[in-house]
Amino acid sequence: MSSLSSKLARLTAPVATSPGANGPSAPSSTGRPLTLGPSLVDRVHGPGFRQGRVEVGAARAAEASTVASLALDEAFRGVDTTRMLLVDTETTGLNGGTGTLPFVIGLAWFEGESLVVRQLFVPRPGQERPLLMRLGERLAQASLMVTFNGKCFDWPLLRARFVMNRIALPPPPPHLDLLHCARRIFKRRLGATRLQDLEAQVLGFHRHDDISGAEIPAVYFDFLRTGRVQAIEKVLEHNALDLISMAAVLAELCRRFDAPDGSDAAEDCLGLARVCERSSQPERAVLFARAAVERAEEPATALEACSLLAKLAVRRRAWAEAAQWLERATQQRAPEVATAHLAYARICEHGLKDYGRALHHAKLAWRAEDGAAHAKRLARLERKQSMPPSPSRERAGVRGREGEDETPPVTTPEKTRSTTTARSAEASAPGEGALKPPASEFSARPTPR
């Protein structure tokens, strides 16, 4: 801390630069700057360095195909992950806009097996131009930019500062926002997916004496008035920890996607299954969903995993397998069980041609669709059940079992949970209540996202 204090103290003094200088000179071979401008000396974390129980250097070995799957974006397929650039800012406000100054721009990248952290610091407003030019140079060298909530906050803010300072912005590399990746996998278990929540619950790392993000703007303004550097040291430490944790989170996300183990929670396995489904990897989705069913302690988790397995089976036109998973789903004591009964009724009607069983589950699914649709479904099934067998119906049944008949839609509870739960509390009699889930969730064929 003492060396950092001395550097900050020197940063507040005027810096003599030659006319036309764009900022601090490049570091020497020793890693120290030749002249001290508005930047800080790099921090280097060597091979084997860990953030909690995760080795940070493992992020460098991330496969581009895995990153593309986690991001649900094919633009990442083929990028060189060894040339990633991690970016995080500390600002004078959390609302963004042209009046918000990023007074710390934290950068991190890999050099060999080591993670280099460089923090660019603005000692006074109006001196950010050299930092932006240094950032532009790094972006031009990177093949991948990694942030945490950077698509909504950091990058729009930095882009605006380039424009305000009339600096040409190099074409940015593909942008991986880890917040979105983490939400898809960990939100069911953690609820909140802030970076510090992931540190504690996923990385096994706990910060001590860390400054709150809400306090950071006031600390910088106090620094401008008084020149006191003690609190700024905490801001810089906070920023450095953010960058290191981002690399560790990326490494852990890739590890869980590529090589899952028995320690992964059921909710996390279900999140991974959903990602595999959306990235057109049905075989991996089945593996993760089966693991979620086996490890599930909460009925809602088991219900969603079984419904997903049934949906994947329908896409293969494996009606009997889909019915088995939906039978298991309907046994769960969860608020969304009506959606499983509705999906089961559709499978029995359109796939198995078992109208008696379809009618039974349709009667139990009244909370999952509106009254008019429910009454129409029951009337249709009662009419089909009362019809005498005919060769055409028998042939239709055979075609359905062989996968030549129409594909029954499958309901999954993931996107209809809030509406069905609310309607369950309000409904007082069959036929009154819940909204029909969105049509996109009923499609038996995968749709591009």
ABEGO torsion letter per residue (X at the ends): XAAAAAAAAAAABBBBBBBGBAEBBBBBAAGBBABBBBBBBBBBBBBGBBBEABBAAAAAABBAAAAAAAAGBAAABGBBAAABBBBBBBBABAAEEAABBBABBBBBBBBEABBBBBBBBBABBGAAAAAAAAAAAAAAABABBBBBGAAAAAAAAAAAAAAAAGBBBBBBBBBBBAAAAAAAAAAAAAGBABAAAAAAAAAGBBBBGBBBAAAAAAAAAAAAAAGBAAAAAAAAAAAAAAAAAAAAAAAAAAAAAABBBAABBAAAAAAAAAAAAAAGBAAAAAAAAAAAAAABABAAAAAAAAAAAAAAAAAAGBAAAAAAAAAAAAABBBAAAAAAAAAAAAAAAAAAGBAAAAAAAAAAAAAABBAAAAAAAAAAAAAAAABBBBAAAAAAAAAAAAGABBBBBBBBAAAAAAAAAAAAAABABBGBEBBBBBAAAABABBBBX
